């Protein structure tokens, strides 16, 4: 995802450039295209709204059910709800990951070459699954498929970092709208810009 050329283009934004100069490239998040999209999506739902540590514990318990292997869509669909809840999944999350499994089977997505689909096509396809929102699919695009030009206005970390860095005295919809407008100048490397903003946010926490 990172390249000197991409960082150079982003540096034309003087405000973002201040972050780029402070963040070592090797500390940025990285995409991992070796993880199957189905696996990434299931794990994303399992870990939603949880700390990284708690999400890992629950995901490990989830894998324990299937002898440490990600279950196929058919196996997951047939798994007893009580068994899923026993590993710490809420009833809602159990329902959501089963929705993913059913959708995968019904639409034969195991045969889909996601690499051949445009970002918007993938968003349109996967948000048909109840429980899978636009934010989740944007994370899939960034971290699983390594798409270079994704911006997520629904991500709290990105928006709060931009509010801080760009000194935006706005809230709610107006704030998101302004952030989207600012992000237009980062094309076609908005994903890398988001990685820098997350790194900035993490750096402030430490």
VMD Tcl script that draws the C-alpha trace (Angstrom):
set ca {
  {0.00 0.00 0.00}
  {2.78 2.41 0.93}
  {5.01 3.84 -1.76}
  {7.17 6.94 -1.90}
  {5.21 8.10 -4.94}
  {1.86 7.79 -3.12}
  {3.22 9.49 0.01}
  {4.61 12.24 -2.22}
  {1.20 12.88 -3.75}
  {-0.43 12.99 -0.31}
  {2.29 15.38 0.89}
  {0.90 18.03 -1.43}
  {-1.74 18.49 1.27}
  {0.33 20.57 3.73}
  {-1.78 19.55 6.72}
  {-1.55 15.84 6.02}
  {2.13 16.26 5.21}
  {2.79 17.22 8.85}
  {1.58 13.74 9.84}
  {3.47 12.00 7.03}
  {6.73 13.55 8.21}
  {6.19 12.23 11.75}
  {4.98 8.69 11.00}
  {7.56 6.07 9.92}
  {6.16 4.06 6.97}
  {6.95 0.74 8.69}
  {4.53 1.60 11.52}
  {1.53 1.96 9.20}
  {-1.22 -0.65 9.01}
  {-0.82 -3.09 6.14}
  {-3.25 -4.92 3.88}
  {-3.13 -8.72 3.85}
  {-4.50 -10.11 0.61}
  {-3.61 -13.67 1.69}
  {-6.72 -13.80 3.91}
  {-9.82 -15.02 2.00}
  {-12.53 -12.37 1.89}
  {-15.08 -14.69 3.51}
  {-12.71 -15.29 6.45}
  {-11.97 -11.59 6.82}
  {-15.66 -10.71 6.82}
  {-16.53 -13.30 9.48}
  {-13.70 -12.12 11.70}
  {-14.72 -8.48 11.23}
  {-18.24 -9.20 12.47}
  {-16.95 -11.23 15.42}
  {-14.69 -8.37 16.50}
  {-17.05 -5.45 15.92}
  {-17.38 -2.99 18.84}
  {-14.87 -4.94 20.93}
  {-11.33 -4.16 22.02}
  {-8.63 -5.93 20.01}
  {-7.81 -8.17 22.98}
  {-11.40 -9.25 23.68}
  {-12.09 -9.75 19.96}
  {-9.10 -12.09 19.70}
  {-10.23 -14.14 22.69}
  {-13.73 -14.62 21.26}
  {-12.42 -15.38 17.78}
  {-10.07 -18.01 19.23}
  {-13.01 -19.64 21.02}
  {-14.98 -19.49 17.79}
  {-12.20 -21.32 15.92}
  {-11.95 -23.87 18.74}
  {-15.44 -25.04 17.79}
  {-14.10 -26.01 14.37}
  {-10.73 -27.47 15.43}
  {-8.91 -24.17 14.78}
  {-10.02 -23.86 11.15}
  {-12.39 -21.33 9.63}
  {-15.64 -23.23 8.93}
  {-16.98 -23.40 5.42}
  {-20.17 -21.45 4.76}
  {-22.24 -24.66 4.88}
  {-20.71 -25.82 8.17}
  {-21.21 -22.40 9.75}
  {-24.79 -22.19 8.54}
  {-25.53 -25.56 10.19}
  {-23.84 -24.71 13.50}
  {-26.17 -24.64 16.50}
  {-26.85 -21.11 17.74}
  {-26.21 -22.09 21.35}
  {-22.78 -23.38 20.40}
  {-21.92 -20.04 18.82}
  {-23.14 -18.12 21.84}
  {-21.08 -20.36 24.11}
  {-17.89 -18.87 22.68}
  {-19.00 -15.34 23.59}
  {-20.86 -14.28 20.48}
  {-24.06 -12.35 21.02}
  {-27.25 -13.65 19.49}
  {-27.10 -10.78 17.00}
  {-23.54 -11.52 15.88}
  {-24.34 -15.22 15.60}
  {-27.20 -14.27 13.32}
  {-25.01 -11.94 11.27}
  {-22.24 -14.46 10.58}
  {-24.86 -17.03 9.63}
  {-26.34 -14.46 7.26}
  {-22.90 -14.18 5.63}
  {-22.69 -17.96 5.31}
  {-26.16 -18.20 3.75}
  {-25.42 -15.36 1.34}
  {-22.15 -17.00 0.30}
  {-23.95 -20.24 -0.48}
  {-26.96 -18.72 -2.23}
  {-24.84 -16.45 -4.44}
  {-22.02 -18.97 -4.99}
  {-19.52 -16.35 -3.85}
  {-16.81 -18.96 -3.39}
  {-16.55 -18.75 -7.17}
  {-16.45 -14.95 -7.30}
  {-13.23 -13.23 -8.36}
  {-13.51 -10.17 -6.15}
  {-10.28 -8.83 -7.65}
  {-12.19 -8.30 -10.89}
  {-14.97 -6.23 -9.27}
  {-14.89 -2.47 -8.73}
  {-15.03 -1.09 -5.20}
  {-18.62 0.11 -5.56}
  {-19.70 -3.25 -6.98}
  {-18.30 -5.02 -3.90}
  {-19.95 -2.54 -1.55}
  {-23.28 -2.96 -3.36}
  {-22.98 -6.77 -3.26}
  {-21.90 -7.31 0.35}
  {-24.12 -4.70 2.00}
  {-27.07 -6.81 0.89}
  {-26.15 -9.08 3.81}
  {-28.03 -8.12 6.95}
  {-25.45 -7.10 9.54}
  {-22.81 -6.06 7.00}
  {-22.70 -2.31 6.61}
  {-20.73 0.02 4.40}
  {-18.01 0.55 7.03}
  {-17.37 -3.19 7.27}
  {-17.05 -3.53 3.49}
  {-14.74 -0.52 3.34}
  {-12.46 -2.28 5.83}
  {-12.60 -5.37 3.59}
  {-11.57 -3.23 0.62}
  {-8.68 -1.64 2.52}
  {-7.27 -4.49 4.57}
  {-8.26 -7.63 2.67}
  {-8.31 -6.57 -0.98}
  {-5.70 -3.82 -0.66}
  {-7.70 -1.30 -2.66}
  {-5.72 1.96 -2.79}
  {-8.44 4.59 -2.99}
  {-10.93 3.97 -0.19}
  {-12.14 6.57 2.32}
  {-14.41 5.68 5.23}
  {-16.43 8.62 6.59}
  {-18.13 6.24 9.03}
  {-14.86 5.40 10.80}
  {-14.63 7.17 14.15}
  {-10.82 7.05 14.22}
  {-10.42 8.65 10.81}
  {-12.99 11.37 11.37}
  {-11.80 12.27 14.87}
  {-8.18 12.41 13.63}
  {-9.20 14.73 10.79}
  {-11.22 16.88 13.17}
  {-8.12 17.30 15.31}
  {-5.56 17.77 12.53}
  {-7.66 20.07 10.35}
  {-9.12 21.97 13.32}
  {-12.70 21.30 12.23}
  {-15.26 22.89 14.52}
  {-18.10 20.77 13.19}
  {-20.17 17.78 14.32}
  {-22.28 15.00 12.87}
  {-23.21 15.08 9.20}
  {-21.52 18.44 8.58}
  {-18.24 17.09 9.93}
  {-18.40 13.96 7.76}
  {-19.28 16.03 4.70}
  {-16.29 18.30 5.26}
  {-13.99 15.31 5.75}
  {-15.20 13.77 2.49}
  {-14.47 17.04 0.70}
  {-10.96 17.21 2.17}
  {-10.31 13.59 1.18}
  {-10.95 14.32 -2.50}
  {-7.48 15.86 -2.83}
  {-5.92 12.55 -1.74}
  {-7.18 10.58 -4.73}
  {-6.10 8.03 -5.88}
  {-4.37 7.21 -2.56}
  {-7.09 7.75 0.03}
  {-6.45 4.38 1.68}
  {-2.87 5.34 2.50}
  {-4.11 8.67 3.86}
  {-6.46 6.76 6.17}
  {-3.55 4.57 7.32}
  {-1.64 7.72 8.24}
  {-4.63 9.13 10.12}
  {-5.04 5.90 12.10}
  {-1.32 5.93 12.89}
  {-1.62 9.52 14.07}
  {-4.53 8.55 16.31}
  {-2.61 5.57 17.73}
  {0.44 7.75 18.34}
  {-1.65 10.21 20.36}
  {-2.95 7.38 22.55}
  {0.53 6.14 23.45}
}
mol new
graphics top color blue
foreach p $ca { graphics top sphere $p radius 0.5 }
foreach p [lrange $ca 0 end-1] q [lrange $ca 1 end] { graphics top cylinder $p $q radius 0.2 }
display resetview
